Amino acid sequence: MGDPTRVTTNGNEKIIMYKLNEDFQLKWILSNQSGKVDHIAVYSPTKQTNTAGPYLLSIKGNSKNLSASAWEKMRQWRKEILHFPKKFSHDVYVNGPD
């Protein structure tokens, strides 16, 4: 992948960022404690429309392999999961920043 665009440290994490293009960044988040990758994030500063509130991307995608009832349950879950990180704002991110 070449040299990263930026490397930062945030508390217990090391964040290695690659600028993919003008719209997207790929971030590798490593635990300082274990030295291993904790998670990978795709971040889009240009896609953020609500700068005063939390950074949220839409949960998109569909499947032709789901029944109509399973698809409806998935759509309902996508709406409900956005409330979950509000209860645990310091511990849980759903499509949130790194």
Residue frames as qw, qx, qy, qz and C-alpha x, y, z in Angstrom:
[[0.000, 0.884, 0.468, 0.000, 0.00, 0.00, 0.00],
 [0.389, 0.588, -0.077, 0.704, 2.97, 2.28, 0.28],
 [0.228, 0.000, -0.488, 0.843, 3.62, 4.92, 2.88],
 [0.082, -0.706, -0.685, 0.160, 0.61, 6.09, 4.90],
 [0.098, 0.758, 0.199, 0.613, -0.72, 9.61, 4.49],
 [0.252, -0.657, 0.329, -0.630, -0.77, 10.12, 8.26],
 [0.632, -0.173, -0.720, 0.229, -0.02, 8.19, 11.45],
 [0.287, -0.601, 0.206, -0.717, -1.54, 9.36, 14.74],
 [0.335, -0.108, -0.864, 0.360, -1.86, 8.05, 18.26],
 [0.463, -0.455, -0.120, -0.751, -5.15, 8.38, 20.11],
 [0.728, -0.450, 0.305, -0.417, -5.13, 7.09, 23.68],
 [0.684, -0.267, 0.679, 0.008, -4.65, 3.35, 23.39],
 [0.778, 0.479, 0.400, 0.071, -4.65, 3.25, 19.58],
 [0.229, -0.410, 0.473, 0.745, -2.31, 3.92, 16.71],
 [0.603, 0.650, 0.387, -0.252, -4.21, 5.04, 13.59],
 [0.345, -0.235, 0.598, 0.685, -2.57, 4.56, 10.20],
 [0.480, 0.686, 0.339, -0.430, -4.44, 6.48, 7.50],
 [0.371, 0.009, 0.644, 0.670, -4.22, 6.10, 3.73],
 [0.391, 0.533, 0.080, -0.746, -5.96, 8.62, 1.49],
 [0.588, 0.240, 0.749, 0.190, -7.64, 6.53, -1.21],
 [0.249, 0.511, 0.448, 0.690, -9.00, 9.48, -3.18],
 [0.057, -0.340, 0.094, -0.934, -10.62, 12.86, -2.51],
 [0.645, -0.394, -0.205, -0.621, -13.67, 11.21, -0.93],
 [0.925, -0.327, -0.156, -0.117, -12.34, 8.28, 1.11],
 [0.005, -0.668, 0.691, -0.276, -9.70, 7.37, 3.65],
 [0.876, -0.117, -0.468, -0.025, -8.76, 3.87, 4.78],
 [0.235, -0.709, 0.488, -0.452, -7.76, 3.67, 8.44],
 [0.745, -0.033, -0.645, 0.167, -6.01, 0.79, 10.18],
 [0.436, -0.720, 0.234, -0.486, -6.56, 1.03, 13.94],
 [0.682, 0.145, -0.662, 0.277, -3.97, -0.85, 15.98],
 [0.677, -0.717, -0.152, -0.062, -4.13, -1.50, 19.69],
 [0.119, 0.779, -0.520, 0.328, -1.09, -0.06, 21.47],
 [0.673, -0.443, 0.515, -0.293, -1.48, -2.81, 24.06],
 [0.889, 0.062, 0.453, 0.030, -1.40, -5.81, 21.70],
 [0.145, -0.506, 0.564, 0.636, 0.25, -4.23, 18.65],
 [0.272, 0.247, 0.877, 0.308, -2.38, -5.96, 16.50],
 [0.196, -0.216, -0.388, -0.874, -5.06, -4.56, 14.21],
 [0.244, 0.236, 0.691, -0.637, -8.17, -3.84, 16.27],
 [0.510, 0.632, 0.569, -0.131, -10.30, -2.83, 13.29],
 [0.302, 0.060, 0.455, 0.836, -10.25, -1.20, 9.87],
 [0.208, 0.714, 0.465, -0.481, -12.40, 1.80, 8.99],
 [0.326, 0.405, 0.461, 0.720, -13.42, 3.60, 5.83],
 [0.102, -0.671, -0.354, 0.643, -13.97, 7.30, 6.48],
 [0.333, 0.536, 0.466, 0.620, -15.38, 9.90, 4.14],
 [0.165, -0.424, -0.284, 0.844, -14.98, 13.51, 5.26],
 [0.147, 0.062, -0.380, -0.911, -16.68, 14.71, 2.08],
 [0.376, -0.339, -0.781, -0.365, -19.74, 12.50, 2.62],
 [0.229, -0.411, -0.657, 0.589, -20.41, 13.95, 6.07],
 [0.023, -0.605, -0.435, -0.667, -23.46, 16.17, 5.73],
 [0.501, -0.811, -0.232, -0.195, -24.25, 16.90, 9.37],
 [0.493, 0.427, -0.443, 0.615, -21.14, 18.63, 10.73],
 [0.333, -0.545, 0.313, -0.703, -22.84, 19.69, 13.96],
 [0.869, -0.268, 0.201, -0.363, -23.89, 16.18, 14.93],
 [0.686, -0.323, 0.637, 0.139, -22.40, 12.70, 14.87],
 [0.257, 0.479, -0.666, -0.512, -20.69, 11.34, 11.77],
 [0.669, 0.122, 0.701, -0.214, -22.94, 8.62, 10.34],
 [0.189, 0.239, -0.710, -0.634, -22.95, 6.89, 6.99],
 [0.804, 0.055, -0.015, -0.592, -26.02, 5.14, 5.67],
 [0.488, -0.169, 0.856, 0.017, -26.13, 1.38, 6.03],
 [0.602, 0.467, -0.252, -0.597, -26.62, 0.27, 2.47],
 [0.063, 0.256, -0.945, -0.192, -26.77, -2.89, 0.45],
 [0.796, 0.043, 0.135, -0.588, -29.31, -5.51, -0.35],
 [0.223, -0.232, 0.942, 0.093, -29.54, -9.23, -0.94],
 [0.636, 0.105, -0.432, -0.631, -31.53, -11.22, -3.42],
 [0.464, 0.036, -0.880, 0.089, -31.11, -14.23, -1.12],
 [0.102, 0.078, 0.664, -0.736, -33.34, -12.93, 1.68],
 [0.013, -0.575, -0.806, -0.135, -37.03, -13.63, 1.97],
 [0.074, -0.695, -0.231, -0.677, -39.35, -10.64, 2.08],
 [0.629, -0.750, -0.179, -0.104, -39.79, -10.99, 5.85],
 [0.775, -0.278, -0.020, 0.567, -36.03, -11.36, 6.45],
 [0.363, 0.403, 0.160, 0.825, -35.37, -8.28, 4.30],
 [0.298, -0.781, -0.215, -0.505, -37.93, -6.28, 6.29],
 [0.759, -0.609, -0.126, 0.192, -36.34, -7.41, 9.58],
 [0.668, 0.005, 0.054, 0.742, -32.95, -6.29, 8.27],
 [0.100, 0.612, 0.200, 0.758, -34.34, -2.89, 7.30],
 [0.544, -0.780, -0.190, -0.244, -35.85, -2.51, 10.77],
 [0.805, -0.377, -0.069, 0.453, -32.55, -3.52, 12.40],
 [0.496, 0.317, 0.100, 0.802, -30.72, -0.88, 10.35],
 [0.192, -0.746, -0.146, -0.621, -33.00, 1.78, 11.82],
 [0.734, -0.661, -0.131, -0.081, -32.79, 0.46, 15.37],
 [0.826, -0.088, -0.119, 0.543, -29.01, -0.03, 15.48],
 [0.273, 0.584, -0.024, 0.764, -28.46, 3.71, 15.06],
 [0.494, -0.753, -0.013, -0.435, -29.94, 4.23, 18.55],
 [0.916, -0.256, -0.217, 0.221, -27.57, 1.71, 20.16],
 [0.603, 0.183, -0.215, 0.746, -24.38, 3.82, 20.13],
 [0.183, -0.680, -0.005, -0.710, -26.29, 6.72, 21.71],
 [0.798, -0.572, -0.091, -0.170, -26.69, 4.60, 24.85],
 [0.834, -0.352, 0.162, 0.393, -22.98, 3.65, 24.83],
 [0.392, 0.919, -0.031, 0.021, -21.45, 6.68, 23.15],
 [0.140, -0.813, 0.563, 0.040, -17.92, 6.11, 24.47],
 [0.552, -0.265, 0.790, 0.032, -17.80, 2.41, 23.67],
 [0.577, 0.366, 0.716, 0.142, -19.77, 1.74, 20.48],
 [0.160, 0.510, -0.283, -0.797, -19.54, 3.27, 17.01],
 [0.632, 0.434, 0.640, 0.053, -21.79, 2.39, 14.12],
 [0.517, 0.633, 0.285, 0.501, -20.26, 3.81, 10.93],
 [0.266, -0.957, -0.060, 0.102, -18.56, 6.35, 13.14],
 [0.325, 0.851, -0.371, 0.178, -15.20, 8.10, 13.12],
 [0.899, -0.204, -0.158, 0.355, -11.86, 6.75, 14.19]]
